[in-house]
Amino acid sequence: MPARTASVTWYLCLLLAAGAAQAADTGFWSAGATTLRPSAENPPSTHASGSSRAYLLATPRGERQVTLPADIVVEELFALRAGSFLSARGAGREHRDLFLALLDGQGLHALPAPASGAGGVRENAVPLTSVGGDLEGLVWLEGGDRQSYAVRHAAWDGMRWSEPADLAEPAPGSQLALAATTLADGSSLVAWSRFDGHDD
């Protein structure tokens, strides 16, 4: 590779890395026609219900401010037929559970979390959808720590979650990086990484 091409390639890699680091620092999530980012003036505020943080939600209907609990970490947005699904988890010692919500032109609509097992920690919630993009279920990781997660599932009936069931019980080593997609026949394909102590 000529020296000039190599240096240009190296420079582009540095720019991309810097951009990724900046996005991680500032927070920006996008799915379908929905975006979510922290508000420019984003100090946590305290209400009777606890501490919260302001975000800007943008949809085809415009931009509006919404608030989320200050002690959560937004993990990902997923596109739905109408709006998007917010997957977040607790960041503090006292809040180590899932935080789930639907986002649309009307704002943020918090969802209840599925019933918890005896695991204690839950994260990486991924919605399961119909072929048309409607919410039909949820998969997530749950356990005492990242070395003992089970993969769990609950169905959604539009109002509440079904009793959760294990898709994969805790196993030696970690189970991480949960992902899912809906196939053309309406079934769901769920994948994750499992480390058995020697191999993924």
Secondary structure, 3 states (H helix, E strand, C coil): CCHHHHHHHHHHHHHHHHHHHHHHHHCCEEECCEEEEECCCCCCEEECCEEEEEEEEEECCEEEEEEEECCEEEEEEEECCCCEEEEEEECCCCCCCEEEEEEECCEEEEECCCCCCCCCEEEEEEEEECCCCCEEEEEEEEECCCCCCEEEEEEECCCCECCCEEEECCCCCCEEEEEEEECCCCCEEEEEEECCCCCC
